[in-house]
Amino acid sequence: MTSKPKFVALLFYCSILYSTGASAGLHCPNGYITEGDELALVIKKCGKPQKQVKLASNYRKHSFPKGKKLRIDYSMAPGDFERQLYFIDKQLFVIEKGKRTTY
């Protein structure tokens, strides 16, 4: 029964991958977006965001490059996790999972 430990290890590994907070892409109603996409293209594919926040220039200064920083939030479905999209100079830098929506 050596396959059971391998299965458990694989299941554990997959759960870690699924639970990470950042992703490289996102399925939107009008297409798929990825890191590096321009802000205008993201809005065209995902629609109007639920929230848009201009961030201070020193926001995450040790992990984000210099530039004008913006965060826009999308909720794709009720009860799903919010997606927080961070832009540097109108280019998508990273997509993170936010809080679970309640509506």
C-alpha positions in Angstrom: 0.0 0.0 0.0 2.6 2.5 -1.0 0.2 4.4 -3.2 -1.8 5.8 -0.2 1.1 7.9 1.2 1.8 9.2 -2.4 -1.9 10.1 -2.8 -2.0 11.9 0.5 1.2 13.8 -0.4 -0.3 14.8 -3.7 -3.6 15.9 -2.1 -1.6 18.0 0.4 0.5 19.6 -2.3 -2.6 20.4 -4.4 -4.4 22.0 -1.4 -1.3 24.2 -0.8 -1.3 25.3 -4.4 -5.1 26.0 -4.3 -4.9 28.1 -1.1 -2.2 30.5 -2.2 -3.3 34.1 -2.2 -1.9 35.2 -5.6 -2.5 34.0 -9.1 -1.2 34.8 -12.6 -4.6 35.0 -14.3 -8.3 35.4 -13.9 -11.4 34.4 -15.9 -13.7 37.3 -16.5 -17.0 37.5 -18.3 -15.4 38.7 -21.6 -12.1 36.9 -21.5 -9.1 35.8 -19.6 -6.7 38.4 -18.1 -3.1 37.8 -17.0 -0.4 39.8 -15.2 1.1 42.3 -17.6 -2.2 43.2 -19.2 -3.1 46.9 -19.5 -5.8 48.5 -17.3 -8.0 49.3 -20.3 -8.0 45.7 -21.5 -8.8 44.4 -18.0 -11.8 46.7 -17.7 -12.9 45.7 -21.2 -12.8 42.0 -20.3 -13.9 42.2 -16.6 -16.3 45.2 -16.6 -16.6 47.9 -14.1 -14.8 47.0 -10.8 -16.7 47.0 -7.5 -14.0 49.1 -6.0 -11.0 51.2 -7.1 -8.3 52.6 -4.8 -5.3 54.8 -5.6 -2.4 53.6 -3.4 0.4 55.6 -1.9 3.7 55.6 -3.7 5.4 53.8 -0.8 2.7 51.0 -0.7 4.6 47.7 -0.5 7.7 49.5 -1.5 9.9 46.5 -0.8 7.9 44.1 -3.0 6.3 46.4 -5.7 8.3 48.4 -8.3 8.2 52.1 -8.3 5.3 53.8 -10.2 1.7 54.9 -9.8 -0.1 52.2 -7.9 -3.8 51.3 -8.2 -5.9 48.4 -6.8 -9.2 47.4 -8.3 -11.5 44.8 -6.8 -13.8 42.3 -8.5 -16.3 39.9 -7.1 -17.2 37.4 -9.8 -20.0 35.6 -7.9 -21.8 35.8 -4.5 -20.0 33.9 -1.8 -16.8 33.8 -3.9 -13.5 35.4 -2.9 -12.9 38.9 -4.1 -10.0 39.4 -6.5 -7.7 42.3 -5.9 -5.8 43.4 -9.0 -2.8 45.6 -8.4 -1.6 47.9 -11.2 1.7 49.7 -11.5 1.6 52.5 -14.1 -1.7 51.0 -15.5 -0.2 47.6 -16.1 -1.5 44.6 -14.1 1.3 43.5 -11.7 -0.3 40.9 -9.5 -3.7 39.3 -8.8 -4.5 38.4 -5.1 -7.4 36.7 -3.4 -9.3 39.0 -1.0 -12.1 38.4 1.5 -15.1 36.3 0.7 -18.1 38.3 -0.5 -21.3 38.2 1.6 -23.9 39.3 -0.9 
